[in-house]
Amino acid sequence: MKDSSSMHKKVQEMCDCYATNDPLKEMSTLKNDSDTDAAALKWVALAALHGVNNNAKKISIHRGDDGNITVLAEYRTTELPSPGHEAGSRIFETIREMTHIDAEKGKTALALGIRDSSIELNVKIKMKNGAEKISIGFPDR
């Protein structure tokens, strides 16, 4: 098992690194990234940044029983760029490792430092009939 605190730290470092970039533009290039471990961590950071910057209620990533990955933001129904199959699959593993949710269903808070402040995200994971969904909830402002 990988050190989840190290992954958490890398996500925070990426939040700092990409804080002035356009998260959606960066997300759209992830499917071309050959390093799926780095792409998964980058996606988590970009999703957090996008959610904070755009006052999202939550961002969900869904993997269907066919392996297809889709991402939705709930602040208005808008589909975000998919990270692609390989990076998308790694995102599910990465978030499970960071949150220590091993069951088919679970939820936990994930504190994330961004620049000079921090935010507490609510992470929920659900598996049903071969499909899996992770929702990252953002606090009200």
FISEMI-227596 format. One record per residue (C-alpha): residue number from 1; residue in three letters; x, y, z. Coordinates in nm, 2 decimals. Layout:
% FISEMI-227596
<r><resi>NUM</resi><resn>ala</resn><c1>X</c1><c2>Y</c2><c3>Z</c3></r>
...
This chain:
% FISEMI-227596
<r><resi>1</resi><resn>met</resn><c1>0.00</c1><c2>0.00</c2><c3>0.00</c3></r>
<r><resi>2</resi><resn>lys</resn><c1>0.13</c1><c2>0.35</c2><c3>-0.09</c3></r>
<r><resi>3</resi><resn>asp</resn><c1>0.18</c1><c2>0.61</c2><c3>0.18</c3></r>
<r><resi>4</resi><resn>ser</resn><c1>-0.15</c1><c2>0.80</c2><c3>0.17</c3></r>
<r><resi>5</resi><resn>ser</resn><c1>-0.01</c1><c2>1.10</c2><c3>0.36</c3></r>
<r><resi>6</resi><resn>ser</resn><c1>0.25</c1><c2>1.14</c2><c3>0.09</c3></r>
<r><resi>7</resi><resn>met</resn><c1>-0.02</c1><c2>1.14</c2><c3>-0.18</c3></r>
<r><resi>8</resi><resn>his</resn><c1>-0.21</c1><c2>1.39</c2><c3>0.03</c3></r>
<r><resi>9</resi><resn>lys</resn><c1>0.09</c1><c2>1.61</c2><c3>0.04</c3></r>
<r><resi>10</resi><resn>lys</resn><c1>0.15</c1><c2>1.58</c2><c3>-0.33</c3></r>
<r><resi>11</resi><resn>val</resn><c1>-0.21</c1><c2>1.68</c2><c3>-0.40</c3></r>
<r><resi>12</resi><resn>gln</resn><c1>-0.16</c1><c2>1.99</c2><c3>-0.18</c3></r>
<r><resi>13</resi><resn>glu</resn><c1>0.16</c1><c2>2.08</c2><c3>-0.36</c3></r>
<r><resi>14</resi><resn>met</resn><c1>-0.02</c1><c2>2.04</c2><c3>-0.70</c3></r>
<r><resi>15</resi><resn>cys</resn><c1>-0.30</c1><c2>2.27</c2><c3>-0.57</c3></r>
<r><resi>16</resi><resn>asp</resn><c1>-0.03</c1><c2>2.53</c2><c3>-0.50</c3></r>
<r><resi>17</resi><resn>cys</resn><c1>0.13</c1><c2>2.47</c2><c3>-0.84</c3></r>
<r><resi>18</resi><resn>tyr</resn><c1>-0.18</c1><c2>2.49</c2><c3>-1.04</c3></r>
<r><resi>19</resi><resn>ala</resn><c1>-0.37</c1><c2>2.76</c2><c3>-0.84</c3></r>
<r><resi>20</resi><resn>thr</resn><c1>-0.33</c1><c2>3.02</c2><c3>-1.11</c3></r>
<r><resi>21</resi><resn>asn</resn><c1>-0.41</c1><c2>2.79</c2><c3>-1.40</c3></r>
<r><resi>22</resi><resn>asp</resn><c1>-0.74</c1><c2>2.71</c2><c3>-1.56</c3></r>
<r><resi>23</resi><resn>pro</resn><c1>-0.84</c1><c2>2.37</c2><c3>-1.39</c3></r>
<r><resi>24</resi><resn>leu</resn><c1>-1.08</c1><c2>2.27</c2><c3>-1.67</c3></r>
<r><resi>25</resi><resn>lys</resn><c1>-0.81</c1><c2>2.32</c2><c3>-1.94</c3></r>
<r><resi>26</resi><resn>glu</resn><c1>-0.56</c1><c2>2.12</c2><c3>-1.74</c3></r>
<r><resi>27</resi><resn>met</resn><c1>-0.82</c1><c2>1.85</c2><c3>-1.67</c3></r>
<r><resi>28</resi><resn>ser</resn><c1>-0.88</c1><c2>1.81</c2><c3>-2.05</c3></r>
<r><resi>29</resi><resn>thr</resn><c1>-0.51</c1><c2>1.72</c2><c3>-2.11</c3></r>
<r><resi>30</resi><resn>leu</resn><c1>-0.50</c1><c2>1.44</c2><c3>-1.84</c3></r>
<r><resi>31</resi><resn>lys</resn><c1>-0.61</c1><c2>1.16</c2><c3>-2.07</c3></r>
<r><resi>32</resi><resn>asn</resn><c1>-0.29</c1><c2>1.21</c2><c3>-2.27</c3></r>
<r><resi>33</resi><resn>asp</resn><c1>-0.07</c1><c2>1.18</c2><c3>-1.96</c3></r>
<r><resi>34</resi><resn>ser</resn><c1>0.13</c1><c2>0.85</c2><c3>-1.97</c3></r>
<r><resi>35</resi><resn>asp</resn><c1>0.20</c1><c2>0.87</c2><c3>-1.59</c3></r>
<r><resi>36</resi><resn>thr</resn><c1>-0.14</c1><c2>0.77</c2><c3>-1.46</c3></r>
<r><resi>37</resi><resn>asp</resn><c1>-0.03</c1><c2>0.79</c2><c3>-1.09</c3></r>
<r><resi>38</resi><resn>ala</resn><c1>0.07</c1><c2>1.16</c2><c3>-1.14</c3></r>
<r><resi>39</resi><resn>ala</resn><c1>-0.24</c1><c2>1.22</c2><c3>-1.35</c3></r>
<r><resi>40</resi><resn>ala</resn><c1>-0.47</c1><c2>1.09</c2><c3>-1.08</c3></r>
<r><resi>41</resi><resn>leu</resn><c1>-0.31</c1><c2>1.31</c2><c3>-0.81</c3></r>
<r><resi>42</resi><resn>lys</resn><c1>-0.33</c1><c2>1.61</c2><c3>-1.05</c3></r>
<r><resi>43</resi><resn>trp</resn><c1>-0.70</c1><c2>1.54</c2><c3>-1.12</c3></r>
<r><resi>44</resi><resn>val</resn><c1>-0.78</c1><c2>1.55</c2><c3>-0.75</c3></r>
<r><resi>45</resi><resn>ala</resn><c1>-0.60</c1><c2>1.88</c2><c3>-0.71</c3></r>
<r><resi>46</resi><resn>leu</resn><c1>-0.76</c1><c2>2.03</c2><c3>-1.02</c3></r>
<r><resi>47</resi><resn>ala</resn><c1>-1.11</c1><c2>1.91</c2><c3>-0.91</c3></r>
<r><resi>48</resi><resn>ala</resn><c1>-1.06</c1><c2>2.08</c2><c3>-0.57</c3></r>
<r><resi>49</resi><resn>leu</resn><c1>-0.94</c1><c2>2.40</c2><c3>-0.74</c3></r>
<r><resi>50</resi><resn>his</resn><c1>-1.22</c1><c2>2.40</c2><c3>-0.99</c3></r>
<r><resi>51</resi><resn>gly</resn><c1>-1.47</c1><c2>2.34</c2><c3>-0.71</c3></r>
<r><resi>52</resi><resn>val</resn><c1>-1.34</c1><c2>2.62</c2><c3>-0.49</c3></r>
<r><resi>53</resi><resn>asn</resn><c1>-1.30</c1><c2>2.87</c2><c3>-0.78</c3></r>
<r><resi>54</resi><resn>asn</resn><c1>-1.65</c1><c2>2.81</c2><c3>-0.92</c3></r>
<r><resi>55</resi><resn>asn</resn><c1>-1.84</c1><c2>2.77</c2><c3>-0.60</c3></r>
<r><resi>56</resi><resn>ala</resn><c1>-1.93</c1><c2>2.41</c2><c3>-0.68</c3></r>
<r><resi>57</resi><resn>lys</resn><c1>-2.16</c1><c2>2.21</c2><c3>-0.45</c3></r>
<r><resi>58</resi><resn>lys</resn><c1>-1.99</c1><c2>1.88</c2><c3>-0.54</c3></r>
<r><resi>59</resi><resn>ile</resn><c1>-1.79</c1><c2>1.72</c2><c3>-0.82</c3></r>
<r><resi>60</resi><resn>ser</resn><c1>-1.85</c1><c2>1.35</c2><c3>-0.90</c3></r>
<r><resi>61</resi><resn>ile</resn><c1>-1.65</c1><c2>1.10</c2><c3>-1.10</c3></r>
<r><resi>62</resi><resn>his</resn><c1>-1.83</c1><c2>0.79</c2><c3>-1.21</c3></r>
<r><resi>63</resi><resn>arg</resn><c1>-1.70</c1><c2>0.47</c2><c3>-1.36</c3></r>
<r><resi>64</resi><resn>gly</resn><c1>-1.96</c1><c2>0.26</c2><c3>-1.52</c3></r>
<r><resi>65</resi><resn>asp</resn><c1>-1.96</c1><c2>-0.12</c2><c3>-1.53</c3></r>
<r><resi>66</resi><resn>asp</resn><c1>-1.83</c1><c2>-0.08</c2><c3>-1.89</c3></r>
<r><resi>67</resi><resn>gly</resn><c1>-1.53</c1><c2>0.12</c2><c3>-1.75</c3></r>
<r><resi>68</resi><resn>asn</resn><c1>-1.64</c1><c2>0.45</c2><c3>-1.90</c3></r>
<r><resi>69</resi><resn>ile</resn><c1>-1.54</c1><c2>0.75</c2><c3>-1.69</c3></r>
<r><resi>70</resi><resn>thr</resn><c1>-1.76</c1><c2>1.06</c2><c3>-1.66</c3></r>
<r><resi>71</resi><resn>val</resn><c1>-1.73</c1><c2>1.36</c2><c3>-1.44</c3></r>
<r><resi>72</resi><resn>leu</resn><c1>-2.01</c1><c2>1.60</c2><c3>-1.33</c3></r>
<r><resi>73</resi><resn>ala</resn><c1>-2.00</c1><c2>1.92</c2><c3>-1.13</c3></r>
<r><resi>74</resi><resn>glu</resn><c1>-2.31</c1><c2>2.02</c2><c3>-0.93</c3></r>
<r><resi>75</resi><resn>tyr</resn><c1>-2.35</c1><c2>2.39</c2><c3>-0.93</c3></r>
<r><resi>76</resi><resn>arg</resn><c1>-2.52</c1><c2>2.37</c2><c3>-1.26</c3></r>
<r><resi>77</resi><resn>thr</resn><c1>-2.54</c1><c2>2.04</c2><c3>-1.45</c3></r>
<r><resi>78</resi><resn>thr</resn><c1>-2.22</c1><c2>2.05</c2><c3>-1.65</c3></r>
<r><resi>79</resi><resn>glu</resn><c1>-2.01</c1><c2>1.77</c2><c3>-1.76</c3></r>
<r><resi>80</resi><resn>leu</resn><c1>-1.64</c1><c2>1.83</c2><c3>-1.70</c3></r>
<r><resi>81</resi><resn>pro</resn><c1>-1.36</c1><c2>1.69</c2><c3>-1.91</c3></r>
<r><resi>82</resi><resn>ser</resn><c1>-1.31</c1><c2>1.32</c2><c3>-1.85</c3></r>
<r><resi>83</resi><resn>pro</resn><c1>-0.96</c1><c2>1.22</c2><c3>-1.74</c3></r>
<r><resi>84</resi><resn>gly</resn><c1>-0.98</c1><c2>0.91</c2><c3>-1.97</c3></r>
<r><resi>85</resi><resn>his</resn><c1>-0.99</c1><c2>0.55</c2><c3>-1.89</c3></r>
<r><resi>86</resi><resn>glu</resn><c1>-0.65</c1><c2>0.48</c2><c3>-1.75</c3></r>
<r><resi>87</resi><resn>ala</resn><c1>-0.61</c1><c2>0.80</c2><c3>-1.54</c3></r>
<r><resi>88</resi><resn>gly</resn><c1>-0.97</c1><c2>0.78</c2><c3>-1.44</c3></r>
<r><resi>89</resi><resn>ser</resn><c1>-0.93</c1><c2>0.43</c2><c3>-1.30</c3></r>
<r><resi>90</resi><resn>arg</resn><c1>-0.63</c1><c2>0.54</c2><c3>-1.11</c3></r>
<r><resi>91</resi><resn>ile</resn><c1>-0.82</c1><c2>0.84</c2><c3>-0.96</c3></r>
<r><resi>92</resi><resn>phe</resn><c1>-1.06</c1><c2>0.58</c2><c3>-0.79</c3></r>
<r><resi>93</resi><resn>glu</resn><c1>-0.76</c1><c2>0.40</c2><c3>-0.64</c3></r>
<r><resi>94</resi><resn>thr</resn><c1>-0.59</c1><c2>0.72</c2><c3>-0.54</c3></r>
<r><resi>95</resi><resn>ile</resn><c1>-0.89</c1><c2>0.87</c2><c3>-0.36</c3></r>
<r><resi>96</resi><resn>arg</resn><c1>-0.96</c1><c2>0.53</c2><c3>-0.18</c3></r>
<r><resi>97</resi><resn>glu</resn><c1>-0.59</c1><c2>0.52</c2><c3>-0.07</c3></r>
<r><resi>98</resi><resn>met</resn><c1>-0.60</c1><c2>0.89</c2><c3>0.05</c3></r>
<r><resi>99</resi><resn>thr</resn><c1>-0.93</c1><c2>0.84</c2><c3>0.24</c3></r>
<r><resi>100</resi><resn>his</resn><c1>-0.88</c1><c2>0.48</c2><c3>0.36</c3></r>
<r><resi>101</resi><resn>ile</resn><c1>-1.23</c1><c2>0.39</c2><c3>0.24</c3></r>
<r><resi>102</resi><resn>asp</resn><c1>-1.20</c1><c2>0.03</c2><c3>0.14</c3></r>
<r><resi>103</resi><resn>ala</resn><c1>-1.57</c1><c2>-0.07</c2><c3>0.17</c3></r>
<r><resi>104</resi><resn>glu</resn><c1>-1.82</c1><c2>-0.04</c2><c3>-0.12</c3></r>
<r><resi>105</resi><resn>lys</resn><c1>-1.98</c1><c2>0.26</c2><c3>0.04</c3></r>
<r><resi>106</resi><resn>gly</resn><c1>-1.83</c1><c2>0.52</c2><c3>0.27</c3></r>
<r><resi>107</resi><resn>lys</resn><c1>-1.77</c1><c2>0.88</c2><c3>0.34</c3></r>
<r><resi>108</resi><resn>thr</resn><c1>-1.51</c1><c2>1.10</c2><c3>0.52</c3></r>
<r><resi>109</resi><resn>ala</resn><c1>-1.38</c1><c2>1.45</c2><c3>0.55</c3></r>
<r><resi>110</resi><resn>leu</resn><c1>-1.06</c1><c2>1.54</c2><c3>0.36</c3></r>
<r><resi>111</resi><resn>ala</resn><c1>-0.87</c1><c2>1.85</c2><c3>0.48</c3></r>
<r><resi>112</resi><resn>leu</resn><c1>-0.68</c1><c2>2.01</c2><c3>0.20</c3></r>
<r><resi>113</resi><resn>gly</resn><c1>-0.44</c1><c2>2.30</c2><c3>0.22</c3></r>
<r><resi>114</resi><resn>ile</resn><c1>-0.46</c1><c2>2.54</c2><c3>-0.07</c3></r>
<r><resi>115</resi><resn>arg</resn><c1>-0.20</c1><c2>2.82</c2><c3>-0.07</c3></r>
<r><resi>116</resi><resn>asp</resn><c1>-0.24</c1><c2>3.01</c2><c3>0.26</c3></r>
<r><resi>117</resi><resn>ser</resn><c1>-0.57</c1><c2>2.86</c2><c3>0.36</c3></r>
<r><resi>118</resi><resn>ser</resn><c1>-0.74</c1><c2>2.52</c2><c3>0.39</c3></r>
<r><resi>119</resi><resn>ile</resn><c1>-1.07</c1><c2>2.36</c2><c3>0.30</c3></r>
<r><resi>120</resi><resn>glu</resn><c1>-1.25</c1><c2>2.05</c2><c3>0.42</c3></r>
<r><resi>121</resi><resn>leu</resn><c1>-1.39</c1><c2>1.84</c2><c3>0.14</c3></r>
<r><resi>122</resi><resn>asn</resn><c1>-1.66</c1><c2>1.57</c2><c3>0.20</c3></r>
<r><resi>123</resi><resn>val</resn><c1>-1.57</c1><c2>1.26</c2><c3>0.01</c3></r>
<r><resi>124</resi><resn>lys</resn><c1>-1.83</c1><c2>0.99</c2><c3>-0.06</c3></r>
<r><resi>125</resi><resn>ile</resn><c1>-1.77</c1><c2>0.66</c2><c3>-0.24</c3></r>
<r><resi>126</resi><resn>lys</resn><c1>-2.04</c1><c2>0.42</c2><c3>-0.36</c3></r>
<r><resi>127</resi><resn>met</resn><c1>-2.02</c1><c2>0.10</c2><c3>-0.56</c3></r>
<r><resi>128</resi><resn>lys</resn><c1>-2.33</c1><c2>-0.07</c2><c3>-0.70</c3></r>
<r><resi>129</resi><resn>asn</resn><c1>-2.37</c1><c2>-0.33</c2><c3>-0.97</c3></r>
<r><resi>130</resi><resn>gly</resn><c1>-2.01</c1><c2>-0.30</c2><c3>-1.09</c3></r>
<r><resi>131</resi><resn>ala</resn><c1>-2.03</c1><c2>0.09</c2><c3>-1.12</c3></r>
<r><resi>132</resi><resn>glu</resn><c1>-1.85</c1><c2>0.32</c2><c3>-0.88</c3></r>
<r><resi>133</resi><resn>lys</resn><c1>-1.90</c1><c2>0.68</c2><c3>-0.80</c3></r>
<r><resi>134</resi><resn>ile</resn><c1>-1.69</c1><c2>0.93</c2><c3>-0.59</c3></r>
<r><resi>135</resi><resn>ser</resn><c1>-1.84</c1><c2>1.26</c2><c3>-0.49</c3></r>
<r><resi>136</resi><resn>ile</resn><c1>-1.63</c1><c2>1.55</c2><c3>-0.36</c3></r>
<r><resi>137</resi><resn>gly</resn><c1>-1.85</c1><c2>1.79</c2><c3>-0.17</c3></r>
<r><resi>138</resi><resn>phe</resn><c1>-1.75</c1><c2>2.15</c2><c3>-0.11</c3></r>
<r><resi>139</resi><resn>pro</resn><c1>-1.85</c1><c2>2.36</c2><c3>0.19</c3></r>
<r><resi>140</resi><resn>asp</resn><c1>-2.10</c1><c2>2.65</c2><c3>0.16</c3></r>
<r><resi>141</resi><resn>arg</resn><c1>-1.93</c1><c2>2.98</c2><c3>0.14</c3></r>
